[in-house]
């Protein structure tokens, strides 16, 4: 397979940024240096959503929203202990089963590297062997003395996984932050490819607070303020592995997923399926009888209702330090976004 190296580099560069929920703007200057040149304007709203706008230059053009959340899972410091150890609390659903021995970065007065401590099997009590410890019981070892650490770190300081990335066979890559900054990279690449063919003014919303639950997400107020004619929501989707159920996952390497469910717009989804078919973009359908686990329900219910299509990038090992995506799927997502924002047919149907 031919790997788009520029897209791969953008995925890794964006995923390396620190954006633990509540701290989405921590690396805002770096974010702008990576993607700002592809847009005409950008700003940050009151809830921390970063909005990048690409104008099509047409009078009275429709507003096309592309939403992909910017925040990532992580931790907050709860206590500084003797010996340079830290306790933390969970932010956004970190899988505690993989935390012990993980490399992390504490974003205090300066970045501090640490490792989540692990009790050796030799010291474990028989009754504790194999038990999953609560996150508040785990300790991050920094190597500092407590007095030194207190000058650099405070209670509430964010902690994220160390940005380490590996290349696997078959065009797959592994690392932290692919949920959801790999999608950010793909949609930026798609808008970049569109050039001057846009069917409307594109509003890319890198939304905040998605990982902490629907009610607290920034997409709701961000979409209200943008007031788009229609929207595409891009987020990672649960990738299939041998220990998962086929009807609850999507195939990694099977192309982008398009969700069929009660909160997605049937006509917009159908037109998007027809669009990717006509362009030869690899895709798969994902059916759910409830919500999507993405920002789609919030955006769909904004103002008088915003038609949404929900697009997924298959991802394995979600909410860990070693999430896995396929670069061919990533390229397919970029191609889908490009064709979506350029589709005059969709714009004609959904423009007010």
Secondary structure, DSSP 8 states (H G I E B T S, - for coil): ----HHHHHHHHHHHTS--BTT-TTTTHHHHHHHHGGGSSEEEE-TTS-EEEEE----TT--EEEEE----B-EEEEEEEETTTEEEEEEES---GGGTTT-EEEEESSSEEEEEE----GGGS-TTTTT----GGG--EE-S--HHHHTTT--TT-EEEE---EEE-GGGEEEES-HHHHHHHHHHHHHHHHHTT--SSEEEEEE-S-GGG-GGG-THHHHHHHH--SEEEEEEEEEB--TTS-GGG-B-TTS-EEEEESTTS-HHHHHHHHHHHHHHT--EEEEE-SS--SSSHHHHHTSTT--EEEEEEEEEESTTSSSEEEEHHHHHHHHHHHHHHHH-HHHHHHH--
